[in-house]
C-alpha cells in the first residue's frame, strides 16, 4: 500500500503536477490540503478519469481538504466534533478496518495574534477527536500539513527560525501531545537522524530548493500496527521543482502486507 499527502496550494493550479504524479506513482490513497476551491468547482472528473474516487470539502481561495483513493471508502466525514468544526480542515475516510485522517492544521499567522492560540487549541481538539473516536490499537493513519516543524533538524536554520508560529516550544508541546495519544512519525522511523529533509520551501526565498532552505511541516503519522508495517517514507522534491509548483512537496509512505 502507498499513501501520499500533498499541500497543493490550489488544486486547480496544480493539476499539471498532481495528475501525472498519480499516473506515475499510483498511490492507493492521496490526501490533499489547501485545495482552495468550492465543492461545485472541484475537478473531480480529472481524478475519476484516472480511476480514483475523490471526496472533498472546501471554500473559495482558502483551506480545503480532499482524499482520492483507488477504491471507494465505506464512509467519509469532515470536521472536528465541536464548533467550529472546520470541515475544510479535516477529512476522515474508512477503508475496512483502516482509518485515514487528512488534516490541514491552521498556520497561526503570528504568536501574538488570536490565530496562534486557535492553532494550539485546534491541535488539542484534534487529540480529543482521536480520543473520542478511536483507540491507539486500531489501524489509523493521520497525515497532512500540520504547520509544525517538530525538531531542530526539521528546519534549515533553527536558531534564526526559533519563535516562528510553526517552530517554538508551545507548538512543539501541542504537536507532541497529539502524538502521545499513540502515533509514530513514519518519516522519522526511516530517517531518524537525517537533517536537511524538508517538505516546504518558501516562494519568497531565492532558490530555496536548490539551497535546501526548507521546513519539514508535512507529516505521515500512524498507530502501532501500520507504523510497524511501514517500509519507507519519501519526500518527492521533484514535485516542488516542477513548473509552477506548490510551495510544498509530496511526501509518501509505503507499507508491506495488508492491514
N, C-alpha and C positions, 0 to 999 in steps of 0.2 A: 504494500500500500504506500502511496505517496500523497502527502498533504502539503499544500503550499499556501503562503499568505503574502499579500501584496497591498501596500497602501498605494492605490493607483493615482491619487490626486486628480480625480475626474476620469471616470471610466470611458466616457465618450472621446476624451482626448488621448486615451492610452490604448485603444483597441488595436492599433498597429503594432503594439508590443504584446498585449495580452493574448490575442488570438493565435499568432504564430508560436508563442511560448506554450500555449495549451496543446497545439498540434504536435510540437516537437517533444514535449515532456510528458504529456498525457497523465497529469496528476489525477488521482481519484477524487480529491476534494480540493477546491481552490477558493480560499477566503479572500475577500477584498474589503478594503476600508476607504473611507473618504471618496465615495463614488460620485458625490456632488451632482446628483440628478434625481428629479422627482420620479416616482414609480412609473407614471404613464410614459415616460421617455427613456426608461432603462432599455438598453439594446439587447433584450433577452433573445431575440431571434438569432443573433450572431452566435450566442453560446449554444443554442439549440441545434444550429446547423452543424456544430462540431460534436454533437451527441451528449451535451451537458443539460442537466436540469438546473435552473438557476432561481434562487429565492432572494428577494432584496427588499430593502426599506430605505428610503432616502428623501432628501429635500434638495431643492434647487440651490446650488452654489456652496453647500457646506455639508459636512458629515456624510452619512450613508454607509451601509454595510450590505454585503451580498455573499452568498455561498453558492458556488457552482459545483455540481457533483455528477459523476458518471452514472450513478443510479439514484433513483428518487428516494429522498428521505421519508421515513414514516411520518415525521412530524417536524414542523418548523415553527418557531416562535421568535418574537422580537421584544427586546426591552428588559429592564430590571423589574423587580417585584413591586417597588414602591414608586411614588411620584417625586420628581419627574422620571418617567420610565425610560426615556431616551431610546425609543425603539430603533432609531437610526444610528445607535452606537453599539448594540449588542444583538447578535443573532444566534439562535440555538437550533441545531439540526440533529435528528436522531436517526442513526443507521443501525438497526437491530440493537445490540447492547452497547454500541459505541455512541457517545455524545460528543459532538463537535461544537465548540463555542467560538464565535468570531467577535472580537472586541475592538472598538476604537475608543481608547481612553482619552478624555479631554486633555488638551495640551497644557493649559493653565495660565498662559499669557505672561504673568509676572507674579513673583512671590507675594508682593504687596497687594495684589488685586483679588477680588472675590472669586475669580475664576480658578485661582490656585487652590483655595480652600475647597471649592467644588470638586476639583480633581482628586484631592486627598479623600474627600467624602465618597466620591464615586468609586475609588478603589476599595474603600471599606464596604460599600454597598455590594460590590462585586463579590467580596468574600462572603457576605451574608447570603447572596444569591446561591453560591456554591454550597454553603452550609445547609440552606433550607431545601435544596433540590436534589442534592447528590451526597454520596459517601466516597471517601478517598479510595476505597477498594473497588469502586466502579471504574469502567473504562471511559476516560474522558480526556479530550484534548482541547486546550484553550489556546488560541493563537490570535495574533493581530498586532496592531500598532498600540503599544502601551505608553508611548511617550515617556519612557523611563529607561535610562542607561544605568543598570544596577551596580556595576563595578567600575573600578578605576580603569581597567583595561577596555572598557566599553566606550570610551571617548578618546579622541586623539590628543587632547591637552587637558588632563584632569585638573591641574592647578588653576588654569585660566577659566575653565568652564564651571568649576565648583560654585554653587549658588544658583545656577540656572534652574528653571522650574522642572526640568527633566533630569537634573543631576545635583541632588542635595540630600542631606540626611533625612528630612521629613518625607520626601517622596520615596527614598530607598526603604524606609521603615514601612510605609503604606504598601509598597510593592512586595516586600518580603513577607508582610502579613498575609497577603493573598497566597503566596507560595507555601506558607506554613500550613495551610489547610491540607496540603498533601500533593503538591505539584513539583515536578522536576523541570528545569530548564534544559530542553533536549539539545539545544546547540552547545551549551557548556558541557553537557555529558560527553560530547565527542570532540570538543575543542577547549579542554579545561583551562589551560593557562596561555592560550594564544591571544596576544594583543593584536590590534590592527584589523579586527574583523568587524565590519560595520554594515549597517543596513540603510542608513540615512546620510545623505550628503547635501548640504545646504546649497541651493541655487546661487545664493549671494556670494559664495566663496569661490574665487577663481580656481578653476581646475581642481575642484575639491576631490574628485575621484582619483585623478592622476596623482595628486599629492597625498592621497589617503587621509583626508581631513574629515572624518566621519564620526558617526554615533551608532551604537547598536541599541535601537529602541523597539525593534520589531521582534517578537518572540513567539516560539512554539513551546508550550508547556504541556506536560502530560502527567496523569496519575501513574501509580507504580507499575501496573502491568504494561500499558503501552510504552512507558519510558524505558522499561527493561527490554522491550522488543525492538526498540528503535536501533537502526544500524548506521544511520548517517543523518547529518543535517548540514545544509549547504546554503550559502548566500550567493546568489547568481548576479554578480556585478555587471554582467553583460546587459541586464535589463536597465541598469542605471546609465550605461554608456550608449544606449540606443539613441536614435534621433528623437528629439522632443520627448525626453523621458520624464517619469515621475521623479521626485526628489528622494524616493525610496527605491530599494532593490527588492526583488523577490527573494524570499527565504523558504526553503522546502526541506522536509524530512521524509525519510523512508523507513518502512517497517518490514520485518520478516514475519511470515506466518499470518494467521488470522486472529483477530481479537475475539 
